[in-house]
Amino acid sequence: PQIVLSVYGPDFFGHDVVRGYGAVHVPFVPGRHKRTIAMFVPESTSRLQQLTSWFTGRRPEFTDPKVVAQGEGREVTRVRSQGFVTVCFNVM
């Protein structure tokens, strides 16, 4: 099993936009586990699309969270690194 994170936040105009996506496998071994998840955000492929998305407040985002978890088809998607999220698991 995996946990898929989708982080959202307001932009300059107050629109709720995606700030990052990330996924991590849930550990099976009992105990406390700390995982750092690298976050990424999809980017527009052209300057015109970037300008249009900035004016409209509609930035590129994934509609299906399976894209983040599986990775299949992501090799053709342009993404930018967007920081890290640390998650702690307490497995019993």
DSSP file (Angstrom, degrees, kcal/mol; ACC not computed):
  #  RESIDUE AA STRUCTURE BP1 BP2  ACC     N-H-->O    O-->H-N    N-H-->O    O-->H-N    TCO  KAPPA ALPHA  PHI   PSI    X-CA   Y-CA   Z-CA
    1    1 A P              0   0    0      0, 0.0    25,-2.5     0, 0.0     2,-0.3   0.000 360.0 360.0 360.0 152.5    0.0    0.0    0.0
    2    2 A Q  E     -A   25   0A   0     23,-0.3     2,-0.5     2,-0.0    23,-0.2  -0.911 360.0-136.2-129.6 156.3    1.0    3.6   -0.6
    3    3 A I  E     -A   24   0A   0     21,-2.7    21,-1.8    -2,-0.3     2,-0.5  -0.977  19.6-157.9-110.6 127.1   -0.1    7.0    0.6
    4    4 A V  E     -A   23   0A   0     -2,-0.5     2,-0.4    19,-0.2    19,-0.2  -0.920   6.8-156.0-106.6 126.3   -0.5    9.6   -2.1
    5    5 A L  E     -A   22   0A   0     17,-3.4    17,-1.8    -2,-0.5     2,-0.4  -0.858  12.7-176.4-104.8 135.7   -0.2   13.3   -1.0
    6    6 A S  E     -A   21   0A   0     -2,-0.4     2,-0.5    15,-0.2    15,-0.2  -0.969  12.1-164.1-126.9 113.7   -1.8   16.2   -2.8
    7    7 A V  E     -A   20   0A   0     13,-3.0    12,-3.9    -2,-0.4    13,-1.4  -0.868   8.2-175.7-105.6 127.7   -0.9   19.5   -1.3
    8    8 A Y  E     +A   18   0A   0     -2,-0.5    10,-0.2    10,-0.3     8,-0.1  -0.862   8.9 158.9-120.7 155.0   -3.0   22.6   -2.2
    9    9 A G  E     -A   17   0A   0      8,-2.6     8,-2.9    -2,-0.3     2,-0.1  -0.976  41.8 -80.4-164.3 166.5   -2.6   26.3   -1.2
   10   10 A P  E     -A   16   0A   0      0, 0.0     6,-0.2     0, 0.0     2,-0.1  -0.447  37.3-148.4 -76.7 148.2   -3.6   29.8   -2.4
   11   11 A D    >   -     0   0    0      4,-1.9     3,-1.4    -2,-0.1     5,-0.0  -0.260  44.8 -74.6 -97.1-167.4   -1.8   31.6   -5.1
   12   12 A F  T 3  S+     0   0    0      1,-0.3    -1,-0.0     2,-0.1     0, 0.0   0.815 134.1  45.4 -59.9 -33.2   -1.2   35.4   -5.5
   13   13 A F  T 3  S-     0   0    0      2,-0.1    -1,-0.3    44,-0.0     0, 0.0   0.413 121.2-103.6 -93.1   1.1   -4.8   35.9   -6.6
   14   14 A G  S <  S+     0   0    0     -3,-1.4     2,-0.2     1,-0.3    -2,-0.1   0.505  72.6 144.4  89.6   4.4   -6.4   33.7   -3.9
   15   15 A H        -     0   0    0      1,-0.1    -4,-1.9    -5,-0.0     2,-0.8  -0.532  56.7-117.5 -75.4 143.5   -7.1   30.7   -6.2
   16   16 A D  E     +A   10   0A   0     -6,-0.2     2,-0.3    -2,-0.2    -1,-0.1  -0.742  47.8 170.9 -82.9 109.8   -6.6   27.3   -4.6
   17   17 A V  E     -A    9   0A   0     -8,-2.9    -8,-2.6    -2,-0.8     2,-0.2  -0.810  39.2 -92.0-122.1 160.0   -3.8   25.7   -6.7
   18   18 A V  E     -A    8   0A   0     -2,-0.3   -10,-0.3   -10,-0.2     3,-0.1  -0.512  31.6-177.4 -72.1 134.7   -1.8   22.5   -6.4
   19   19 A R  E     -     0   0A   0    -12,-3.9     2,-0.2     1,-0.4   -11,-0.2   0.588  62.4 -29.3-105.5 -18.6    1.5   23.0   -4.5
   20   20 A G  E     -A    7   0A   0    -13,-1.4   -13,-3.0    19,-0.1    -1,-0.4  -0.853  44.6-140.6 170.8 155.1    2.8   19.5   -4.8
   21   21 A Y  E     +AB   6  40A   0     19,-2.8    19,-2.2    -2,-0.2     2,-0.3  -0.923  27.3 157.6-124.4 152.1    2.2   15.7   -5.3
   22   22 A G  E     -A    5   0A   0    -17,-1.8   -17,-3.4    -2,-0.3     2,-0.3  -0.972  19.0-156.9-167.0 161.0    4.1   12.9   -3.7
   23   23 A A  E     -A    4   0A   0     15,-0.3     2,-0.3    -2,-0.3   -19,-0.2  -0.992   7.5-178.5-145.7 150.3    3.8    9.2   -2.8
   24   24 A V  E     -A    3   0A   0    -21,-1.8   -21,-2.7    -2,-0.3     2,-0.3  -0.994  30.1-113.5-148.1 145.2    5.4    6.8   -0.3
   25   25 A H  E     -A    2   0A   0     -2,-0.3   -23,-0.3   -23,-0.2    -2,-0.0  -0.595  32.8-121.4 -77.6 139.6    5.0    3.1    0.5
   26   26 A V        -     0   0    0    -25,-2.5    -1,-0.1    -2,-0.3     2,-0.0  -0.692  31.5-119.1 -80.4 127.7    3.6    2.3    3.9
   27   27 A P        -     0   0    0      0, 0.0    -1,-0.1     0, 0.0     6,-0.1  -0.357  16.6-159.1 -69.5 148.7    6.1    0.1    5.9
   28   28 A F        +     0   0    0      2,-0.1    -2,-0.0    63,-0.1     0, 0.0   0.646  63.8  95.5 -97.2 -20.9    5.0   -3.3    7.0
   29   29 A V  S    S-     0   0    0      1,-0.1    62,-0.2    63,-0.0     0, 0.0  -0.551  83.1-110.6 -77.8 131.9    7.5   -3.8    9.8
   30   30 A P  S    S+     0   0    0      0, 0.0     2,-0.2     0, 0.0    62,-0.2  -0.276  75.7  57.5 -61.5 147.3    6.2   -2.9   13.3
   31   31 A G  E    S- C   0  91A   0     60,-2.7    60,-2.8     2,-0.1     2,-0.5  -0.765  93.4 -43.5 128.7-173.4    7.7    0.2   14.9
   32   32 A R  E     - C   0  90A   0     -2,-0.2     2,-0.4    58,-0.2    58,-0.2  -0.821  53.6-175.4 -97.2 129.1    8.1    3.9   14.3
   33   33 A H  E     - C   0  89A   0     56,-2.9    56,-3.5    -2,-0.5     2,-0.5  -0.982  12.2-158.7-128.7 135.9    9.2    4.8   10.7
   34   34 A K  E     - C   0  88A   0     -2,-0.4     2,-0.4    54,-0.2    54,-0.2  -0.964  14.0-177.2-115.9 125.1   10.1    8.3    9.4
   35   35 A R  E     - C   0  87A   0     52,-3.0    52,-3.1    -2,-0.5     2,-0.5  -0.967  17.3-148.9-125.2 138.7    9.8    8.9    5.6
   36   36 A T  E     - C   0  86A   0     -2,-0.4     2,-0.5    50,-0.2    50,-0.2  -0.934  16.2-154.8-106.2 124.5   10.7   12.0    3.6
   37   37 A I  E     - C   0  85A   0     48,-3.6    48,-2.1    -2,-0.5     2,-0.5  -0.875  10.0-137.6-105.5 123.6    8.6   12.4    0.5
   38   38 A A  E     - C   0  84A   0     -2,-0.5   -15,-0.3   -15,-0.2     2,-0.3  -0.682  24.8-148.7 -77.0 124.9    9.9   14.4   -2.5
   39   39 A M  E     -     0   0A   0     44,-2.9    43,-2.8    -2,-0.5    44,-0.4  -0.692  17.4-178.8 -97.7 149.1    7.1   16.6   -3.8
   40   40 A F  E     -BC  21  81A   0    -19,-2.2   -19,-2.8    -2,-0.3    41,-0.2  -0.961  13.8-152.1-142.3 159.7    6.7   17.6   -7.4
   41   41 A V  E     - C   0  80A   0     39,-2.3    39,-2.4    -2,-0.3    20,-0.1  -0.998  25.9-113.7-134.0 136.2    4.2   19.8   -9.4
   42   42 A P  E     - C   0  79A   0      0, 0.0     2,-0.3     0, 0.0    37,-0.3  -0.372  33.0-152.5 -68.0 149.0    3.3   19.4  -13.1
   43   43 A E        -     0   0    0     35,-2.9    35,-0.3    16,-0.1     2,-0.1  -0.874  19.5-102.2-122.3 155.2    4.3   22.3  -15.4
   44   44 A S        -     0   0    0     -2,-0.3     6,-0.0     1,-0.1    15,-0.0  -0.391  25.5-136.0 -68.7 152.6    3.0   23.7  -18.6
   45   45 A T  S    S+     0   0    0     -2,-0.1     2,-0.3     2,-0.0    -1,-0.1   0.669  80.4  36.4 -89.1 -16.9    4.9   22.7  -21.7
   46   46 A S  S  > S-     0   0    0      1,-0.1     4,-2.0     0, 0.0     5,-0.1  -0.907  77.9-118.0-133.8 162.3    5.0   26.1  -23.4
   47   47 A R  H  > S+     0   0    0     -2,-0.3     4,-2.5     2,-0.2     5,-0.2   0.861 115.2  55.5 -64.0 -36.8    5.4   29.7  -22.5
   48   48 A L  H  > S+     0   0    0      1,-0.2     4,-2.5     2,-0.2    -1,-0.2   0.918 108.4  46.9 -64.6 -42.9    1.9   30.5  -23.9
   49   49 A Q  H  > S+     0   0    0      2,-0.2     4,-2.6     1,-0.2    -1,-0.2   0.886 111.6  51.9 -65.4 -38.3    0.3   27.8  -21.7
   50   50 A Q  H  X S+     0   0    0     -4,-2.0     4,-1.8     2,-0.2    -2,-0.2   0.922 112.0  45.9 -62.6 -44.2    2.2   29.1  -18.6
   51   51 A L  H  X S+     0   0    0     -4,-2.5     4,-2.1     2,-0.2    -2,-0.2   0.916 113.9  48.5 -65.5 -43.8    1.0   32.7  -19.3
   52   52 A T  H  X S+     0   0    0     -4,-2.5     4,-2.4     1,-0.2     6,-0.3   0.914 111.9  48.5 -63.4 -43.5   -2.6   31.5  -19.9
   53   53 A S  H  X S+     0   0    0     -4,-2.6     4,-1.6     1,-0.2     5,-0.5   0.835 109.7  53.3 -67.8 -31.1   -2.6   29.4  -16.7
   54   54 A W  H  < S+     0   0    0     -4,-1.8    -1,-0.2    -5,-0.2    -2,-0.2   0.918 112.9  43.2 -68.0 -42.7   -1.2   32.3  -14.7
   55   55 A F  H  < S+     0   0    0     -4,-2.1    -2,-0.2     1,-0.2    -1,-0.2   0.886 120.5  40.2 -69.6 -39.3   -4.0   34.7  -15.9
   56   56 A T  H  < S-     0   0    0     -4,-2.4    -1,-0.2    -5,-0.2    -2,-0.2   0.693 100.8-129.3 -84.8 -18.8   -6.8   32.2  -15.5
   57   57 A G  S  < S+     0   0    0     -4,-1.6     2,-0.8    -5,-0.2    -3,-0.2   0.581  70.8 123.4  79.2   9.2   -5.6   30.7  -12.2
   58   58 A R        -     0   0    0     -5,-0.5    -1,-0.2    -6,-0.3    -2,-0.1  -0.839  39.5-179.0-106.6  94.8   -6.0   27.2  -13.7
   59   59 A R        -     0   0    0     -2,-0.8   -41,-0.1     1,-0.1   -16,-0.1  -0.526  38.9 -82.9 -90.6 160.7   -2.6   25.5  -13.4
   60   60 A P        +     0   0    0      0, 0.0     2,-0.3     0, 0.0   -42,-0.1  -0.364  58.7 161.6 -62.9 138.0   -1.8   22.0  -14.6
   61   61 A E        -     0   0    0    -20,-0.1     2,-0.3    -3,-0.1   -20,-0.0  -0.984  41.5-100.9-152.7 158.2   -2.8   19.3  -12.2
   62   62 A F        -     0   0    0     -2,-0.3     6,-0.0     1,-0.1     0, 0.0  -0.631  19.7-163.3 -81.5 136.3   -3.4   15.5  -12.2
   63   63 A T  S    S+     0   0    0     -2,-0.3    -1,-0.1     1,-0.2     3,-0.0   0.703  79.6  51.6 -89.2 -22.1   -7.1   14.5  -12.2
   64   64 A D    >   -     0   0    0      1,-0.1     3,-1.5     0, 0.0     4,-0.4  -0.966  68.5-152.8-119.4 121.5   -6.3   10.9  -11.2
   65   65 A P  T >> S+     0   0    0      0, 0.0     4,-1.6     0, 0.0     3,-0.5   0.675  90.3  76.5 -66.9 -14.4   -4.2   10.2   -8.1
   66   66 A K  H 3> S+     0   0    0      1,-0.2     4,-2.9     2,-0.2     5,-0.5   0.798  84.0  65.1 -64.1 -27.3   -3.1    6.8   -9.6
   67   67 A V  H <> S+     0   0    0     -3,-1.5     4,-1.4     1,-0.2    -1,-0.2   0.898 104.7  44.3 -61.1 -39.8   -0.8    8.8  -11.9
   68   68 A V  H <4 S+     0   0    0     -3,-0.5    -1,-0.2    -4,-0.4    -2,-0.2   0.897 117.6  44.4 -71.0 -41.3    1.2    9.8   -8.8
   69   69 A A  H  < S+     0   0    0     -4,-1.6    -2,-0.2     1,-0.1    -1,-0.2   0.886 120.3  36.0 -74.1 -40.9    1.2    6.4   -7.3
   70   70 A Q  H  < S-     0   0    0     -4,-2.9    -3,-0.2    -5,-0.1    -2,-0.2   0.887  80.1-151.2 -85.7 -40.4    2.0    4.2  -10.3
   71   71 A G    ><  +     0   0    0     -4,-1.4     3,-1.6    -5,-0.5     4,-0.4   0.322  46.6 140.4  84.9 -11.1    4.4    6.4  -12.2
   72   72 A E  T 3  S+     0   0    0      1,-0.3    -1,-0.3    -6,-0.2    -2,-0.1  -0.537  76.3   9.5 -70.3 124.9    3.3    4.8  -15.5
   73   73 A G  T >  S+     0   0    0     -2,-0.4     3,-0.9    -3,-0.1    -1,-0.3   0.317  99.4 106.2  88.2  -7.8    3.0    7.5  -18.1
   74   74 A R  G X   +     0   0    0     -3,-1.6     3,-1.5     1,-0.2    -2,-0.1   0.669  58.9  78.4 -77.4 -14.7    4.8   10.1  -15.9
   75   75 A E  G 3  S+     0   0    0     -4,-0.4    -1,-0.2     1,-0.3    -3,-0.1   0.720  96.6  46.3 -67.7 -17.6    8.0    9.9  -17.9
   76   76 A V  G <  S+     0   0    0     -3,-0.9     2,-0.5     2,-0.1    -1,-0.3   0.381  94.3  95.6-101.4   2.9    6.4   12.1  -20.6
   77   77 A T  S <  S-     0   0    0     -3,-1.5     2,-0.5    -4,-0.1    -4,-0.0  -0.816  73.9-131.8 -97.2 130.1    5.0   14.6  -18.0
   78   78 A R        +     0   0    0     -2,-0.5   -35,-2.9   -35,-0.3     2,-0.3  -0.698  36.8 170.7 -81.5 122.5    7.0   17.8  -17.3
   79   79 A V  E     -C   42   0A   0     -2,-0.5     2,-0.4   -37,-0.3   -39,-0.0  -0.888  24.2-145.7-130.9 161.6    7.3   18.3  -13.5
   80   80 A R  E     -C   41   0A   0    -39,-2.4   -39,-2.3    -2,-0.3     2,-0.1  -0.983  29.2-108.9-127.4 139.1    9.3   20.6  -11.2
   81   81 A S  E     -C   40   0A   0     -2,-0.4   -41,-0.3   -41,-0.2     3,-0.1  -0.419  32.4-176.9 -65.6 139.9   10.6   19.6   -7.7
   82   82 A Q  E     -     0   0A   0    -43,-2.8     2,-0.2     1,-0.5   -42,-0.2   0.033  43.2 -89.4-133.8  27.7    8.6   21.4   -5.0
   83   83 A G  E     -     0   0A   0    -44,-0.4   -44,-2.9     2,-0.0    -1,-0.5  -0.596  50.4 -67.1 103.2-162.4   10.2   20.5   -1.7
   84   84 A F  E     -C   38   0A   0    -46,-0.2     2,-0.4    -2,-0.2   -46,-0.2  -0.942  23.3-156.7-136.9 153.0    9.8   17.7    0.8
   85   85 A V  E     -C   37   0A   0    -48,-2.1   -48,-3.6    -2,-0.3     2,-0.5  -0.999  15.3-146.9-127.7 133.1    7.2   16.4    3.3
   86   86 A T  E     -C   36   0A   0     -2,-0.4     2,-0.4   -50,-0.2   -50,-0.2  -0.882  16.1-172.7-104.2 130.7    8.2   14.3    6.3
   87   87 A V  E     -C   35   0A   0    -52,-3.1   -52,-3.0    -2,-0.5     2,-0.5  -0.962  10.6-152.6-123.0 137.1    5.7   11.6    7.5
   88   88 A C  E     -C   34   0A   0     -2,-0.4     2,-0.4   -54,-0.2   -54,-0.2  -0.945   9.9-162.6-110.9 130.1    6.0    9.5   10.6
   89   89 A F  E     -C   33   0A   0    -56,-3.5   -56,-2.9    -2,-0.5     2,-0.6  -0.917   9.7-162.8-109.9 135.4    4.3    6.0   10.7
   90   90 A N  E     -C   32   0A   0     -2,-0.4     2,-0.4   -58,-0.2   -58,-0.2  -0.923  19.7-170.1-113.7 101.1    3.6    4.1   13.9
   91   91 A V  E      C   31   0A   0    -60,-2.8   -60,-2.7    -2,-0.6   -63,-0.1  -0.780 360.0 360.0 -99.0 132.6    3.0    0.5   12.7
   92   92 A M              0   0    0     -2,-0.4    -1,-0.1   -62,-0.2   -64,-0.1   0.377 360.0 360.0-109.3 360.0    1.7   -2.1   15.1
